[in-house]
Amino acid sequence: MIKKYSATFVIALLFILGFEPFNLYLLPILGLCLLFFITLNESPKKAASLFFSFGFFLFGIGLYWLYISISVVSGGPFWLSIFLISLLALSMAIYYALTGFLIVFSYKKYNSKVITLLFFAPSIWVVMEWFRGFLFSGFPWFTLGYSQTSTWLTGWAPIGGVYLLSFITALSSSLLLLIFLNIKPYRYLGIIFSIYLCSLFLESIEWTESKGDTLNVSLVQGGIVQEKKWLRSEFNNTLNLYKKSLMVSDSMDLVIWPEVAIPTLSGRVKPYLEELNEIMLSKKIQLLIIGINTLDEERNVYNSLLTMGADNMIYNKRHLVPFGEYFPVPDFIKDWLQEMKLPNNDITKGDFIQRMPKLNDIFIATSICFEDIFASEQLIFQPEANVLVNITNNAWFGESIASEQHFQMSRMRAIETGRFLLRTSNTGITAIVKPDGTIQEQLDPYEFSILQGSFQPMQGLTPYIKFGNYLIVILVIFMMSLGYYLVLSLKKKETNG
């Protein structure tokens, strides 16, 4: 049994290598195939413990960069970062334990590897990923479908989103295992071939079309490390840095600054904002998007996106980071955090329904930081939105793989909606992403730079925009119902025989 727990460690590494920045996308398919193989003949409880072990290793290793945020940037003690990473890994591992239990339970109950692997295992896997994506605020990191963002399987994403991609990927693992077990290998090899042939066809479909003329955009990457971002001694330097970036953005339709580009409340820099407005007029810049904190009349602080020029409005972040932007803990723990000089103040959550910024007749779907990893929440802006904009600040995670992991998920939103994605980060990845998820232009991270490029506003509906996650829910119910029906049919034949 020790060998099998050691195998879960290896499988977790295979999964991590399947995501950015490594992008060895076949490894998660092989890893899941191996996970099914080592657990299928165990008892449901033992399978649950092995899946739990896999989940703990996956998140415990894959989220190592939280140590940078907690201990290096925030100055928290080493033991606190290890404790919080372990707590998160344990929480996520519970989902995998339940997944393993249900998959093996179905096998023990129905006694059919074929039915379990084809109908139940991929469905149960996706259901648990779906729950993990929204329960208790949700944390869809390492959702299996994201590992295929740069492959031909992405043709399924505009139909059923990242969870349909997860289903197809998990089904591929099941088919590989059946081939390895020599259970009608040519039949299941043919199914794999059909799936991937269909994927190539779907990838060629353009679900959306262009709207109007191509627009020019300037994406500004601040390159300010988190340790310096909030220092008073750096404040004027930050203001001047971004002001200069605006002065070299002549005749731009759109200029975008990253999350909390200006590290203060908007009400405290009104003269500066007025100066920016004058520069925009002189440089013929139509719309400026600024990441900045705002304060309402009731003294609530928001992580906001402010627009100036062709449209003047404020978008407040809707999906906040637990233990980063708000702290769901008793007051005595907040007092302790304050004594330790750790982050402890709550940001206020923005309204779920907010209007979109508008550039002439072009609507802009906005998201701040990790909001864009929650696919269904972004559909509130569709199909009216013509382009996606994400502003983020990955400086919390230093020069780690967190930025690449986050960017991979951001790209999936472009694929699902058939829209260009304009993404600017303080120290992470700043890029223009095409509707098929490919990168049109990208800046080198961790340094001040400006990306001046163009994008095409898009219009139209993908099936995912129209139906959201309903299609994958229907598919999962259908597959499990069909599997149950086939089991009953087999039992009936055995009885009559």
C-alpha positions in Angstrom: 0.0 0.0 0.0 2.9 2.3 0.6 3.9 2.0 -3.0 0.4 3.2 -4.0 0.6 6.2 -1.8 4.0 6.9 -3.3 2.4 6.6 -6.7 -0.2 9.3 -5.8 2.8 11.6 -5.2 4.1 10.9 -8.7 0.7 11.3 -10.2 0.3 14.7 -8.5 3.6 15.8 -10.1 2.4 14.6 -13.5 -0.7 16.8 -13.0 1.3 19.8 -12.0 3.6 19.4 -15.1 0.5 19.3 -17.3 -0.4 22.9 -16.5 1.5 26.1 -17.3 4.3 26.9 -17.4 5.3 23.3 -18.1 2.4 22.6 -20.4 3.1 18.8 -20.8 -0.6 18.4 -21.4 -0.6 14.6 -22.0 0.7 14.0 -18.5 -2.6 14.7 -16.6 -4.3 12.2 -19.0 -1.7 9.6 -18.2 -1.8 10.5 -14.5 -5.5 10.1 -14.2 -5.3 6.8 -16.0 -2.8 5.6 -13.5 -4.9 6.9 -10.6 -7.9 4.9 -11.8 -5.7 1.9 -12.3 -4.2 1.8 -8.8 -7.6 2.4 -7.1 -10.2 0.5 -9.0 -9.6 -2.9 -7.3 -9.3 -1.4 -3.8 -12.2 -1.0 -1.4 -14.1 2.3 -1.7 -12.5 3.5 1.6 -9.0 2.7 0.5 -9.6 4.3 -2.9 -10.9 7.4 -1.0 -7.6 7.6 1.0 -5.5 7.3 -2.2 -7.5 10.0 -4.0 -7.2 12.1 -0.8 -3.4 11.6 -0.8 -3.3 12.6 -4.5 -5.3 15.8 -3.9 -3.2 16.7 -0.9 0.1 16.4 -2.8 -1.4 18.2 -5.8 -2.4 21.3 -3.9 0.4 21.1 -1.3 3.1 21.1 -4.0 1.3 23.0 -6.8 0.4 26.0 -4.5 3.9 26.3 -3.0 3.8 30.0 -4.2 1.3 30.8 -1.4 4.4 30.7 0.8 5.7 33.8 -1.1 2.5 35.6 -0.5 2.2 34.8 3.2 5.7 34.8 4.4 7.9 36.6 1.9 5.6 39.5 0.9 3.3 39.8 3.9 6.0 38.9 6.4 4.1 36.1 8.1 5.9 33.4 10.1 7.1 30.3 8.2 4.8 28.1 10.3 1.8 30.1 9.3 2.3 29.7 5.6 2.9 26.0 6.0 -0.2 25.7 8.1 -2.5 27.6 5.7 -1.1 25.8 2.6 -1.7 22.5 4.4 -5.2 23.5 5.4 -6.1 24.5 1.9 -4.6 21.3 0.5 -6.5 19.2 3.1 -9.7 21.0 2.2 -9.3 20.4 -1.6 -8.2 16.7 -0.9 -11.6 16.0 0.6 -13.3 16.5 -2.8 -10.9 14.0 -4.4 -11.5 11.5 -1.6 -15.2 11.7 -2.2 -14.5 11.3 -6.0 -12.4 8.2 -5.5 -15.0 6.7 -3.0 -17.9 7.1 -5.5 -16.0 5.8 -8.5 -14.8 2.6 -6.8 -18.2 2.2 -5.0 -19.9 2.2 -8.4 -17.4 -0.4 -9.6 -18.0 -2.7 -6.6 -21.8 -2.3 -6.9 -22.1 -2.9 -10.7 -19.0 -5.0 -11.2 -18.1 -3.6 -14.7 -14.9 -1.9 -15.5 -16.2 -0.7 -18.8 -19.4 0.9 -17.4 -17.6 2.4 -14.4 -14.7 3.9 -16.5 -16.8 5.1 -19.4 -20.0 6.4 -17.7 -19.4 6.9 -14.0 -15.7 7.9 -13.5 -15.5 10.9 -15.9 -19.0 12.1 -14.7 -18.2 11.8 -11.0 -14.8 13.6 -11.6 -16.5 16.5 -13.3 -19.3 16.8 -10.8 -16.7 17.1 -8.0 -14.7 19.7 -9.9 -17.9 21.6 -10.4 -18.7 21.6 -6.7 -15.2 22.5 -5.9 -15.5 25.5 -8.2 -18.3 27.2 -6.2 -18.8 25.7 -2.7 -17.4 27.8 0.1 -16.4 30.6 -2.2 -14.9 28.1 -4.7 -11.4 27.3 -5.7 -11.2 25.8 -9.3 -7.4 25.8 -9.5 -6.1 22.7 -11.2 -9.4 21.9 -12.9 -8.4 19.2 -15.3 -9.8 20.9 -18.4 -7.4 23.8 -18.0 -4.4 21.5 -18.8 -5.7 21.3 -22.4 -5.9 25.1 -23.0 -3.3 24.8 -25.7 -4.4 21.6 -27.4 -6.9 20.7 -30.1 -9.4 19.6 -27.4 -10.2 23.3 -26.8 -12.8 23.0 -29.6 -15.2 21.6 -26.9 -14.8 24.6 -24.6 -17.1 27.0 -26.6 -19.8 24.3 -26.3 -19.6 23.3 -22.6 -16.9 25.3 -21.1 -13.9 24.1 -19.1 -15.9 21.4 -17.4 -16.8 19.7 -20.7 -13.1 19.8 -21.5 -12.5 18.1 -18.1 -15.0 15.4 -19.1 -13.4 14.7 -22.4 -10.0 14.6 -20.8 -11.1 12.2 -18.0 -12.9 10.1 -20.6 -9.6 9.9 -22.5 -7.9 8.6 -19.4 -10.7 5.9 -19.0 -10.3 4.8 -22.6 -6.5 4.5 -22.2 -7.0 2.3 -19.2 -9.4 0.0 -21.0 -6.9 -0.3 -23.8 -4.1 -1.0 -21.3 -6.3 -3.7 -19.6 -6.8 -5.2 -23.1 -10.5 -4.9 -22.9 -11.6 -4.6 -26.5 -8.6 -2.3 -27.2 -9.4 -1.6 -30.9 -12.9 -0.5 -30.1 -11.7 2.0 -27.5 -8.8 3.1 -29.6 -11.4 3.9 -32.3 -13.4 5.9 -29.8 -10.3 8.0 -28.8 -9.6 8.6 -32.5 -13.2 9.7 -33.1 -13.1 12.1 -30.1 -9.9 13.7 -31.3 -11.1 13.9 -34.9 -14.3 15.6 -33.7 -12.1 17.9 -31.7 -10.2 19.0 -34.8 -13.5 19.7 -36.5 -14.9 21.7 -33.6 -11.7 23.7 -33.3 -12.3 25.0 -36.9 -15.7 26.4 -36.1 -15.9 30.2 -35.5 -18.8 30.7 -33.2 -18.5 34.5 -33.2 -17.9 37.2 -35.7 -16.2 40.6 -35.8 -18.1 43.8 -35.0 -16.9 47.2 -36.3 -13.3 48.3 -36.9 -10.2 47.0 -35.2 -9.3 49.1 -32.1 -5.9 50.1 -30.7 -5.1 49.3 -27.1 -2.2 50.1 -24.8 -1.7 47.7 -21.9 0.6 49.0 -19.1 2.5 46.6 -16.9 3.7 48.5 -13.8 6.4 46.0 -12.8 6.3 47.2 -9.1 7.1 44.5 -6.6 4.6 44.1 -3.8 7.1 44.9 -1.1 7.4 48.5 -2.5 3.9 49.0 -3.8 2.4 50.5 -0.7 5.5 52.4 0.6 4.9 56.1 1.0 8.4 56.8 -0.4 7.3 55.1 -3.7 3.9 56.7 -4.1 5.0 59.7 -6.2 7.2 57.5 -8.3 4.2 55.2 -9.0 2.0 58.2 -10.0 4.7 59.5 -12.4 5.3 56.1 -13.8 1.7 55.6 -14.9 1.3 59.2 -16.0 4.3 58.8 -18.3 2.8 55.6 -19.8 -0.3 57.6 -20.7 1.7 60.4 -22.3 3.3 57.9 -24.8 0.0 56.3 -25.7 -1.0 58.6 -28.5 -4.3 58.2 -30.3 -5.2 55.0 -28.4 -8.8 53.8 -28.3 -8.2 52.1 -25.0 -5.5 52.3 -22.3 -5.6 49.7 -19.4 -3.7 49.8 -16.2 -3.4 46.8 -13.8 -5.2 46.1 -10.5 -4.7 48.7 -7.9 -2.2 50.5 -10.2 -2.6 53.6 -8.0 -2.2 52.3 -4.4 -4.6 54.6 -2.6 -8.3 55.5 -2.6 -9.6 57.3 -5.7 -10.9 60.2 -3.6 -7.4 61.1 -2.4 -6.0 61.6 -5.9 -8.7 63.8 -7.5 -6.2 66.4 -8.8 -4.1 63.6 -10.3 -7.1 62.1 -12.0 -8.0 65.5 -13.4 -4.5 65.8 -14.8 -4.9 62.4 -16.4 -8.1 63.5 -18.1 -6.3 66.5 -19.6 -3.5 64.3 -20.9 -6.1 62.0 -22.5 -7.7 64.9 -24.3 -4.3 66.1 -25.6 -3.2 62.6 -26.7 -6.6 61.7 -28.2 -7.1 58.7 -25.9 -10.7 57.6 -25.8 -11.0 55.5 -22.7 -8.7 54.8 -19.7 -9.2 51.9 -17.3 -7.5 52.2 -13.9 -7.3 49.7 -11.1 -7.7 51.6 -7.8 -9.5 51.3 -4.5 -12.7 53.3 -3.9 -14.8 54.4 -0.9 -18.5 54.7 -0.8 -20.7 57.0 1.3 -20.9 54.4 4.0 -17.1 54.1 4.3 -16.9 50.7 2.6 -13.7 50.1 0.7 -13.8 48.3 -2.7 -11.3 46.8 -5.0 -12.4 48.7 -8.1 -11.9 49.4 -11.8 -12.4 53.1 -12.7 -12.9 54.3 -16.3 -12.3 57.8 -17.6 -13.0 59.4 -21.0 -15.7 58.0 -23.3 -17.4 56.5 -20.3 -17.0 57.3 -16.6 -18.0 54.5 -14.3 -16.8 52.3 -11.5 -16.8 48.5 -11.4 -16.3 46.9 -8.0 -14.8 43.4 -7.6 -17.5 40.9 -7.0 -15.7 37.7 -6.1 -13.2 38.4 -3.3 -10.2 36.3 -2.2 -10.8 34.7 1.2 -8.0 35.4 3.6 -6.6 37.9 1.1 -9.4 40.5 0.7 -11.7 39.4 3.4 -11.2 37.3 6.6 -14.0 35.0 7.5 -12.7 34.6 11.1 -13.6 35.7 14.6 -12.5 39.1 15.8 -9.9 37.8 18.1 -8.1 36.2 15.2 -8.3 39.5 13.3 -6.8 41.2 16.4 -4.0 38.6 16.3 -3.4 39.3 12.6 -3.2 43.0 13.3 -0.7 42.4 16.1 1.4 40.3 13.7 1.2 43.1 11.2 -0.5 40.8 8.7 -3.3 41.7 6.3 -6.6 41.8 8.3 -8.9 44.4 6.8 -12.0 43.4 4.9 -12.7 44.7 1.3 -16.4 45.1 0.5 -17.9 42.8 -2.1 -19.3 44.5 -5.2 -22.9 43.9 -6.5 -23.2 40.8 -8.6 -24.9 42.7 -11.4 -23.1 45.8 -12.5 -23.1 47.7 -15.8 -20.2 47.3 -18.3 -17.9 50.1 -19.4 -18.7 51.3 -23.0 -16.4 52.5 -25.7 -18.7 54.0 -28.3 -20.9 51.0 -29.2 -18.4 48.4 -27.8 -19.2 46.9 -24.4 -16.4 45.7 -22.2 -16.7 42.7 -19.8 -14.5 43.5 -16.9 -13.0 41.3 -14.2 -10.4 42.0 -11.5 -7.7 39.5 -10.6 -8.9 35.9 -9.9 -12.5 36.7 -10.7 -11.9 35.4 -14.2 -11.3 31.9 -13.0 -15.0 31.5 -12.2 -16.3 30.9 -15.7 -20.1 31.0 -15.1 -19.9 34.3 -13.2 -18.4 36.0 -16.2 -21.4 35.0 -18.3 -23.5 37.8 -16.6 -21.9 40.2 -19.2 -22.7 38.0 -22.2 -23.7 38.1 -25.1 -23.7 41.9 -25.0 -20.0 42.2 -24.3 -17.7 42.5 -27.3 -14.3 42.1 -25.5 -13.0 40.8 -22.2 -10.7 42.8 -19.9 -8.9 41.4 -16.9 -6.7 43.5 -14.6 -4.6 41.7 -12.0 -1.7 42.1 -9.6 0.2 38.8 -9.3 3.0 40.6 -7.4 1.8 38.8 -4.3 3.3 35.6 -5.7 6.7 36.9 -6.8 8.4 35.3 -9.7 6.6 31.9 -9.3 4.5 29.7 -11.5 1.3 31.3 -10.1 1.2 33.9 -12.9 1.3 31.3 -15.7 -1.3 29.1 -13.9 -3.6 32.1 -13.6 -3.0 33.2 -17.2 -3.9 29.8 -18.5 -7.3 30.0 -16.8 -7.8 33.5 -18.1 -7.2 32.3 -21.7 -10.0 29.8 -21.3 -12.5 32.6 -20.8 -11.6 33.9 -24.3 -12.1 30.4 -25.8 -15.5 29.9 -24.1 -16.9 33.2 -25.2 -15.2 33.7 -28.6 -13.9 37.1 -27.5 -10.6 38.8 -27.4 -9.1 39.0 -23.9 -7.1 42.1 -23.0 -5.1 41.3 -19.8 -2.8 43.6 -17.9 -0.9 42.7 -14.8 1.4 44.5 -12.4 4.2 41.9 -12.4 2.5 38.9 -14.0 1.5 38.3 -17.6 0.2 41.1 -19.8 -1.1 40.0 -23.1 -3.7 40.2 -25.9 -5.4 36.8 -26.4 -7.4 35.9 -29.5 -10.8 34.3 -29.3 -9.3 30.8 -29.9 -7.1 31.2 -26.8 -3.8 31.8 -28.7 -1.6 34.6 -27.6 -1.4 37.5 -30.1 1.1 39.5 -28.2 2.7 39.2 -24.7 5.1 41.2 -22.6 8.0 39.8 -20.6 6.8 39.7 -16.9 8.2 41.4 -13.8 9.3 44.6 -15.4 7.8 47.9 -16.4 6.6 47.7 -20.0 3.9 48.8 -22.4 2.2 46.6 -24.9 0.6 48.6 -27.8 -1.4 46.5 -30.1 -4.9 46.0 -31.6 -7.9 43.8 -31.1 -11.2 43.1 -32.9 -14.5 43.5 -31.0 -16.6 40.4 -31.4 -20.3 39.6 -31.4 -22.4 36.5 -31.4 -23.2 33.5 -29.2 -21.2 30.4 -28.4 -23.2 27.5 -27.0 -21.5 28.1 -23.6 -22.7 31.7 -23.5 -26.2 30.5 -24.2 -26.4 27.5 -21.9 -23.6 28.0 -19.4 -22.8 24.9 -17.4 -26.3 23.4 -18.0 -25.0 21.3 -20.9 -22.3 19.6 -18.9 -24.8 19.0 -16.1 -27.2 17.4 -18.6 -24.4 15.3 -20.1 -23.3 14.0 -16.7 -26.8 13.1 -15.8 -27.3 11.4 -19.1 -24.1 9.4 -18.9 -24.7 8.1 -15.4 -28.3 7.3 -16.2 -27.2 5.4 -19.4 -24.6 3.6 -17.3 -27.2 2.5 -14.8 -29.6 1.4 -17.6 -26.8 -0.7 -19.2 -26.1 -2.3 -15.8 -29.8 -3.2 -15.4 -29.8 -4.6 -19.0 -26.8 -6.8 -18.3 -28.3 -8.1 -15.1 -31.5 -8.9 -16.9 -29.7 -10.8 -19.5 -27.8 -12.8 -16.9 -31.0 -13.6 -15.1 -32.8 -14.7 -18.3 -29.7 -16.6 -19.4 
